[in-house]
Structures are given as C-alpha cells and as structure tokens.
Amino acid sequence: MKRKYFFMLIACICMLNANAQGKVLTKQIIKSNILQKEVHYTIYLPEGYEKNERKYPVTYLLHGHGDADDGWVQYGEINRLADAAIKKGTIPPMIIVTPDGFKSFYMNAADGSMNYEDFFIQELIPHIEKTYKVKSEKRFRGIAGLSMGGYGSLLYALKYPQLFVAAAPLSAAIWTNHDYENMAESMYGAYFAGVVGKNLKGKERLTPTWYANSIFSIIDKKTTEELSAVKYWIDCGDDDFLTIGNAQLHISLTNKKVPHEFRMKDGTHSWSYWRMGVIDGLSFIGDNYRLK
C-alpha cells in the first residue's frame, strides 16, 4: 500500500512540474520624464521566479509597427513558447520584457516629439533592473524583435554594444539608402514621416536623422572589432517584403568579417513565421548568457 501511495505522489509531482508556467504581467506602467507620459510594458517572469532569490538574465523583445506591448503575448504566444523551451532546456530561465514602442521605430524623432531611444536606454532599462530580479551585466542582457522591433534591436545593439551581449532581429525593417529614398510615398508616410520628417521625397529623406539611424550607415562607420562586440542572429522569411534588406545586412556584415548567424527560411511577414522562429533567436541569446 505504501508503495502505491509513493508512486501516486511521484505522478502528482510530475504532473505539477509538467503544468508549471511562468507568470505574465501585462500593462505594467513606467512614468517617463523623457516622453512626458506613462508607458506600458508587459513582462514574462519564468516559473519559480517568486519562489527563490536568484537573479535572471533579461531579454528585451520588441514589437512591430502598429502593435503594442502585449502583442508578443497575444499574437506571438511568447509565454507559452518560453515555458516549453525552458522546460526542454532550449533556453535558460529568463525574464522577457516587451515594452510599448508605439510607432517610434525605437529611435529619437527628428523634431524631438518622441525621444524613444533615450527613454529606452536611460529610463526603461534602469527601471526593469531596479524593479525585478535582473542580472544587470552586459553578458546577461539581450535584445530581439520583429519587423520594426527587429530594426530596433539592431539599432540598440549597434549603438550600445556595451549594454547587450546578443541581438536576434526577426524580419528586421531595414532598407538600404537607395531603397529608402525610392520607397513608395504611402509607405514612407506610414513608417517614417513621424520620426524622420513629413512630406520628404527622394534624396530629401536622407537627413542627418536618417543617417544617424540607418543600420547600413552605422555598420559602414564601425570597425570589425566594434561590430563584433555583440553576437547577431538574423532571420527573415524568403517571401517577406523585407528579404532584400535582411540579405544585404548579411552581406554587409560578411564584408566586414563580422561573425553572425543568418537564416532565411520559407515564410512571409507573419505571426506564424515569428512564432516559429522566435525561440531559435532566444536560444541563440540564451547560449550567450551561458558562456563565461
């Protein structure tokens, strides 16, 4: 009889472990002095976070244009995917932060109306590290994102290599100068008019703000050693409208002899593709957290 109860107890423990889940806190608020308003963020805390005193690595996961802080949970199911990946050991237990980036392209607007980059670096990161049990060293801080968020993850990793150990842009919204200046007016108006300048056409769009935030311009100005300070995982679907820009990014880093991983799989600019690929990106980042 005791043997029977012993095995029943073991079975119950296994069932509890199988159903263990991380915790998601949505619509958390940080009051930004830089943006002069409240900014929402959603945060994933791995299973066991509230039961121990350990500190965790943190990954900032940026959403795309027109989405919000809870997009990665609502559409990307990042909590479910992270739970499963942590249980399998594919990624280490980590905190995942998804801030509301509005339609800022995660940069400082040319007219100063929304200095999102300053907010992210000067206010959001310190807030997260003060509020949650986070390992605050560079080697335990990563960044990833999709589309506009893929661009943002590249921008911050390139501009602040002292802050991030690895970046995983998915379907990054990046264009060469040529493609950017020839972009359809409707697309430019939707994406860049609010941050670079309104009613700009052709070469008029190549403003100081654009050059300061163009991924390719930043890469051109940096040395191989500087660019190699962050590890990069680049992923884009082969039927994505951003395929050319991501392929050019791979070529630019290759020409600079910068080690990086580049994946182009069957897929489009869609949540089904990002749900499929995000854990590969987080695994890459997580492997860098594990390195000494």
C-alpha positions as CSV (number, residue, x, y, z in Angstrom):
1,M,0.0,0.0,0.0
2,K,2.8,2.4,0.9
3,R,4.5,1.6,-2.4
4,K,1.2,2.5,-4.2
5,Y,1.0,5.9,-2.5
6,F,4.6,6.6,-3.2
7,F,4.1,6.2,-6.9
8,M,1.0,8.2,-6.8
9,L,2.9,11.0,-5.1
10,I,5.6,10.9,-7.8
11,A,3.0,11.0,-10.5
12,C,1.4,14.1,-8.9
13,I,4.7,15.9,-8.7
14,C,5.5,15.1,-12.3
15,M,2.0,16.4,-13.3
16,L,2.6,19.6,-11.4
17,N,6.0,20.1,-13.0
18,A,4.6,19.5,-16.4
19,N,2.0,22.2,-15.9
20,A,4.4,24.7,-14.3
21,Q,4.1,28.0,-16.0
22,G,5.8,31.4,-16.0
23,K,3.9,34.5,-15.0
24,V,2.8,37.3,-17.3
25,L,2.2,40.8,-16.0
26,T,0.5,42.9,-18.7
27,K,0.2,46.7,-19.0
28,Q,2.7,47.5,-16.3
29,I,3.5,51.2,-16.2
30,I,6.6,53.3,-16.1
31,K,6.2,57.1,-15.8
32,S,8.6,58.6,-18.3
33,N,10.1,62.0,-17.7
34,I,11.7,61.9,-21.2
35,L,8.5,61.1,-23.0
36,Q,6.4,63.0,-20.5
37,K,3.8,60.3,-20.3
38,E,3.1,56.8,-18.9
39,V,4.5,53.9,-21.0
40,H,3.1,50.3,-20.8
41,Y,5.2,47.2,-20.8
42,T,4.4,43.5,-20.5
43,I,6.8,41.2,-18.6
44,Y,7.3,37.5,-18.6
45,L,8.7,36.0,-15.3
46,P,9.8,32.4,-15.6
47,E,8.4,29.7,-13.4
48,G,9.9,29.8,-10.0
49,Y,10.7,33.5,-10.1
50,E,8.6,34.2,-6.9
51,K,9.9,31.2,-5.0
52,N,13.6,32.0,-4.9
53,E,16.1,34.8,-4.6
54,R,18.1,34.2,-7.7
55,K,18.6,36.9,-10.4
56,Y,17.8,36.2,-14.0
57,P,19.1,37.3,-17.4
58,V,16.7,39.6,-19.3
59,T,15.8,39.8,-22.9
60,Y,14.0,42.9,-24.4
61,L,11.6,41.7,-27.1
62,L,10.3,44.5,-29.3
63,H,7.0,44.5,-31.2
64,G,6.3,45.6,-34.8
65,H,4.8,48.7,-36.3
66,G,1.2,49.3,-35.2
67,D,1.3,46.8,-32.3
68,A,1.7,47.3,-28.6
69,D,3.4,45.9,-25.5
70,D,1.1,42.9,-25.2
71,G,1.4,41.8,-28.9
72,W,4.1,39.3,-28.2
73,V,1.8,37.6,-25.7
74,Q,-1.5,37.9,-27.5
75,Y,-0.3,37.0,-31.0
76,G,3.2,35.6,-30.5
77,E,2.3,33.4,-27.5
78,I,5.7,34.1,-26.2
79,N,4.8,33.0,-22.7
80,R,3.7,29.5,-23.9
81,L,6.7,29.2,-26.2
82,A,9.1,30.3,-23.5
83,D,7.6,27.9,-20.9
84,A,8.0,25.0,-23.2
85,A,11.6,26.0,-24.3
86,I,12.7,26.5,-20.7
87,K,11.3,23.0,-19.7
88,K,13.2,21.4,-22.6
89,G,16.4,23.3,-21.8
90,T,16.3,25.0,-25.2
91,I,16.6,28.4,-23.5
92,P,17.7,29.2,-19.9
93,P,15.2,30.7,-17.5
94,M,15.0,34.4,-18.4
95,I,12.9,37.4,-17.9
96,I,11.3,38.8,-21.1
97,V,10.3,42.4,-21.4
98,T,8.0,43.7,-24.2
99,P,7.7,47.5,-24.0
100,D,5.2,49.6,-25.9
101,G,7.3,51.2,-28.7
102,F,4.3,53.0,-30.3
103,K,5.2,53.8,-33.9
104,S,8.5,55.3,-32.9
105,F,10.8,52.9,-34.8
106,Y,12.5,52.9,-31.4
107,M,14.5,56.0,-32.4
108,N,14.6,59.6,-31.3
109,A,12.2,61.6,-33.6
110,A,13.9,64.3,-35.7
111,D,11.6,67.0,-34.2
112,G,12.1,65.9,-30.6
113,S,8.4,64.9,-30.2
114,M,9.3,61.4,-29.1
115,N,12.8,60.6,-28.0
116,Y,12.1,56.9,-27.6
117,E,15.7,55.8,-27.8
118,D,16.6,58.0,-24.8
119,F,13.6,56.6,-22.9
120,F,14.6,53.0,-23.5
121,I,18.3,53.4,-22.6
122,Q,18.0,56.0,-19.8
123,E,14.7,55.0,-18.2
124,L,13.3,51.6,-19.1
125,I,16.4,49.5,-18.6
126,P,17.2,51.1,-15.2
127,H,13.5,50.7,-14.2
128,I,13.5,47.0,-15.1
129,E,16.7,46.3,-13.2
130,K,15.5,48.2,-10.1
131,T,12.1,46.6,-10.1
132,Y,12.8,43.0,-10.9
133,K,15.4,40.4,-10.0
134,V,17.6,41.0,-13.0
135,K,21.3,40.3,-13.6
136,S,22.5,43.8,-14.7
137,E,25.7,42.9,-16.5
138,K,26.0,43.2,-20.3
139,R,26.6,39.4,-20.6
140,F,23.1,38.8,-19.2
141,R,21.2,41.3,-21.3
142,G,19.9,40.6,-24.8
143,I,17.5,42.2,-27.3
144,A,15.3,40.8,-30.1
145,G,12.3,41.9,-32.0
146,L,10.2,41.6,-35.2
147,S,9.9,44.0,-38.1
148,M,10.1,47.5,-36.6
149,G,11.2,45.7,-33.4
150,G,13.8,43.8,-35.4
151,Y,15.1,47.2,-36.6
152,G,15.1,48.5,-33.0
153,S,17.0,45.5,-31.7
154,L,19.7,46.1,-34.4
155,L,19.8,49.8,-33.7
156,Y,20.3,49.5,-30.0
157,A,22.8,46.6,-30.3
158,L,24.9,48.6,-32.8
159,K,24.7,51.9,-30.9
160,Y,25.1,50.4,-27.4
161,P,27.3,47.4,-27.7
162,Q,28.4,47.9,-24.1
163,L,24.8,47.0,-23.0
164,F,23.9,43.9,-25.0
165,V,25.6,40.6,-25.4
166,A,23.4,39.4,-28.3
167,A,20.7,40.5,-30.6
168,A,18.1,38.5,-32.6
169,P,16.3,40.6,-35.2
170,L,13.4,38.8,-36.9
171,S,12.3,40.2,-40.3
172,A,14.0,43.4,-39.5
173,A,12.5,46.5,-41.1
174,I,15.7,47.8,-42.8
175,W,16.3,49.3,-46.2
176,T,19.4,50.5,-48.0
177,N,19.7,54.2,-48.7
178,H,18.7,53.6,-52.3
179,D,15.6,51.6,-51.4
180,Y,14.6,54.0,-48.7
181,E,14.8,57.1,-50.9
182,N,12.7,55.3,-53.5
183,M,10.2,53.9,-51.1
184,A,6.6,54.5,-52.0
185,E,5.2,57.7,-50.5
186,S,2.4,55.8,-48.8
187,M,4.9,53.5,-47.0
188,Y,7.2,56.4,-46.1
189,G,4.3,58.3,-44.8
190,A,3.1,55.4,-42.6
191,Y,6.5,54.4,-41.3
192,F,8.9,57.4,-41.3
193,A,7.1,60.7,-41.7
194,G,6.5,61.0,-37.9
195,V,10.1,60.2,-37.0
196,V,12.3,61.4,-39.8
197,G,10.3,64.2,-41.4
198,K,7.0,64.8,-43.2
199,N,6.5,65.3,-47.0
200,L,10.0,64.2,-47.9
201,K,10.7,62.7,-51.2
202,G,13.7,61.0,-52.8
203,K,17.1,62.3,-51.6
204,E,15.3,64.7,-49.2
205,R,14.7,61.8,-47.0
206,L,18.5,61.3,-46.4
207,T,18.5,63.6,-43.5
208,P,21.0,63.6,-40.6
209,T,18.4,61.8,-38.5
210,W,18.2,59.0,-41.2
211,Y,22.0,58.7,-41.4
212,A,22.3,58.6,-37.6
213,N,19.8,55.7,-37.5
214,S,20.4,53.8,-40.8
215,I,21.6,50.3,-39.9
216,F,23.9,50.3,-43.0
217,S,25.4,53.7,-42.3
218,I,26.2,52.7,-38.8
219,I,27.8,49.4,-39.9
220,D,29.9,51.3,-42.6
221,K,31.3,53.6,-39.9
222,K,32.3,50.9,-37.4
223,T,35.3,48.6,-37.4
224,T,35.1,44.8,-37.4
225,E,36.2,44.8,-33.8
226,E,33.5,47.2,-32.8
227,L,30.8,45.4,-34.7
228,S,31.9,42.0,-33.2
229,A,31.2,43.2,-29.6
230,V,27.6,41.9,-30.0
231,K,26.6,38.5,-31.3
232,Y,23.9,38.6,-34.0
233,W,21.2,36.1,-35.1
234,I,19.4,37.4,-38.2
235,D,16.3,35.7,-39.5
236,C,13.8,36.6,-42.3
237,G,11.3,34.7,-44.4
238,D,12.2,34.2,-48.1
239,D,8.8,35.6,-49.2
240,D,9.0,38.6,-46.8
241,F,8.9,42.1,-48.4
242,L,12.0,42.8,-46.2
243,T,14.0,39.9,-47.6
244,I,16.3,42.2,-49.7
245,G,17.3,44.4,-46.7
246,N,18.0,41.4,-44.5
247,A,20.1,39.7,-47.2
248,Q,22.0,43.0,-47.6
249,L,22.6,43.1,-43.9
250,H,24.1,39.6,-44.1
251,I,26.3,40.7,-47.0
252,S,27.4,43.9,-45.2
253,L,28.4,42.0,-42.0
254,T,30.1,39.4,-44.1
255,N,32.1,42.0,-46.0
256,K,33.2,43.4,-42.6
257,K,34.1,39.9,-41.5
258,V,31.8,40.1,-38.5
259,P,30.7,36.7,-37.1
260,H,27.0,36.3,-37.2
261,E,24.2,33.8,-37.9
262,F,21.9,34.3,-40.9
263,R,18.8,32.3,-41.5
264,M,16.3,32.6,-44.4
265,K,13.5,30.1,-44.2
266,D,10.3,29.5,-46.0
267,G,7.8,32.1,-44.8
268,T,6.3,35.5,-45.0
269,H,5.9,38.6,-42.8
270,S,3.5,37.0,-40.4
271,W,3.0,35.8,-36.8
272,S,3.1,32.2,-37.9
273,Y,6.7,32.8,-39.1
274,W,7.7,34.7,-35.9
275,R,6.2,32.1,-33.6
276,M,8.2,29.5,-35.4
277,G,11.4,31.4,-35.3
278,V,11.5,33.4,-32.0
279,I,12.7,30.5,-29.8
280,D,15.6,29.9,-32.2
281,G,16.5,33.6,-31.6
282,L,16.1,33.4,-27.9
283,S,18.1,30.1,-27.8
284,F,21.0,32.0,-29.5
285,I,20.8,34.8,-27.0
286,G,20.5,32.2,-24.2
287,D,23.6,30.4,-25.3
288,N,25.5,33.6,-24.9
289,Y,24.1,34.0,-21.4
290,R,25.5,30.6,-20.6
291,L,29.0,31.5,-21.8
292,K,31.6,32.6,-19.3
